[in-house]
Every structure is written in C-alpha cells, then in structure tokens.
Amino acid sequence: MVELLTQLFKLWENSHSLNLDNDCREKLIDDWSKLCWRIQIQMLLEPAEKAAYINAIAALSEQIYIVYRKNADADYLRKILSDLESLLEDRDQSTMFKVSHFKSVIAAEGRNIIFSMKYREINIDLINILQFAFNDINRNYPISKRTTDYLQAFSFWISRQRLLTADQLIEHLILINFNHPQLVEYIVKFYEIAEYPTTLEQLYAMQKSLMEKQRHFEYLNLLSSETLFSGSSTIINYLLDLVRVDLEFVRKQMKRHLVEGKMRDSLQLPPSSIINKKRLTKWPSDKSDLIELAYAMYIYMRKRGALITITMLVKWFEDAFGVNLSRYSHRFAEIKMRKSTRPSKFLDTMVNEFLDYIENSDAFQTDS
C-alpha cells in the first residue's frame, strides 16, 4: 500500500513539473485512474491502515487543488481530483475541492429555486430572503453533502409545482424546517396577529382559530423529519411558542370580559357602562380620606367574594365626586406609614360621627 501511495505522489510531481500536451494528459489521466483503483482495492484488503492512507490522500488532494484554483479551466486536474474524492468518501472532513463542488451545487440549486419563484404568486420579500439565505449558507456555514442533498430536494419539489402560492411555499418551508435565521423571523412575522379583537365573541372566534392553527403545526411537526441546520431549533418550535403566547393572551382577555360582565350584573349597571359617570356632589374632605374609604370598601367586598378591583372603585369614586385620585397607590402607602395617627383615621372619624348621629336622635334629617 505504501508503494502505491508513493507512486501516486510521484506521478503528480512528475506531471506537475512538466508542460503536458493533450496526449500526455490523456495518458496521465488513464494511469492516475488505474492507480486510484488499485489503491481502493488495497484499502479494502487493509482496513486497519485505511485511516492513515486516507489522510495522506487528502493531503495530496489539497496540494492539487491549490494548483487547480490557479488553472480552473484545466479539465484533467478536475478529473484527477474527482478520482481522489472517490477514495475519500469515508472521510468525515471534506477536502477543499469537495467543498468547492458543494458550493457550486448550492449556488446552482439556489438560482433554480429563485428563478422558479419569480414567475409565481410569491412575495418579493420572501424571494429576497431566500436568495440571501442561499448566499449566506455558501459563505458562512459549514458545507456538506447533506446540505446539497437538502437543497436539491427542495429544488426538485418546487420544480414539480405547477401552481404555487406564498402560503403553500411557507408551509413547505415549515415542513422541511428551512431554519435559516432570517427566514424563521419572516415566517414568525407572517403568522403574528396584527390586531387583537375587542369583543368577547371575536375573542372566542380567535381562540378557536388559534387552536386549529396549533393542531396544524403539531401535525406538520409529526411529518417533518429533517432540518437545514441540525442542532438549531426548528421553525415549528418557534411557531408553537407563538401560538401558545397568543392563546394565553386571548384567554386573559376573555377572562377580563367575563369578570367585567359579572361586575356589571352585581352592581346592576347598564351593560353599556361599568361605571356611572354622573357626578353626585363635590367631595368635602381630603383626597387621602376618600382613598382610605375606597381601600376599606375594596377589602370588605373582596373578602366576601365580590368581583371588584381597587382600580374600578377608585374610578367610581372619581366620577361620583369629581376628583382626581391619581397616584392612589402611593397615597395608600403613605396612609399605612402614618406615625402620629392610626392608618384608619378617616374611618375612625366616620364611626364616631355615625354613633354620635345615632345617640343624638338623628341630629339632622336624612334625604328621603
């Protein structure tokens, strides 16, 4: 085996140092092919030494490729490099010649795909993103036969589609998990909800639509088996996360509508408005007293199961007494930190005045 490899290296050195005419090149190619065939047989007979032989052949391939790059039109160099590649099929790392071949395949398949889309009903933004993805893969990502096989399959699929819409293309990209970052971002935005509905009926309809979309994505996830970039998250995972977030938001909006509906019923207010905005009278005391009263009512009602929030009560008091209770939560924090008086100063005053009113036999007549 060592003798055969030595002959291979010498054959290259002798041919490289001479200016060969066409006949000599033909003889070189023939001798080279026969020698490569003998080496391949010998590697089958000596499997224990195969890894070392392959590394030596790969080193020779890199030397020849450097010359080939400077003489790209030299067909005989391409032929002898191809013969070496047949000996390197079991090598994990691709040679520079193999990588260049993969890059040319990716470029060709990318052009075929883009050309096929330009005469279909495909958004120009999607076409541009795919074109950028093909260029980016060729320049910045590890190239392998798996990548070229993947894109060739994609190119074959698109060539078989007589009619093709953007929706069909996006669904196929999801199915084959074409998970290039820019394309993932485009598809997620494609499925984003532009505006959420406001009525309960519309929310129910959106919830049903989102649940159907979720089932469809889960079905596509069962069918998909390969990704463009293995080890990266799939498009399906991003879309399922998006649907889950939308469903949770819709669920909270529906709950809010139901709570407000029950509150309207409990307060017996008109369905068109939760709060009666007609002013009763001017509040005769400090705003902090009104906030103290609002929190007291809120705590009392909530402990007895009333569906009410402090924000609703504060708004109700604002409308009823024509005051602005902004920063009410900060004012309540100040009430809790009172040092000179009890936090319930206003409520204590109300209780005392109420009892005094009762003890003095109704000091003034109440409204009828």
Summary of the structure (lengths in Angstrom):
residues: 368
radius of gyration: 39.2
end to end distance: 117.1
largest distance: 131.7
contacts: 962
relative contact order: 0.05
helix: 71%
strand: 1%
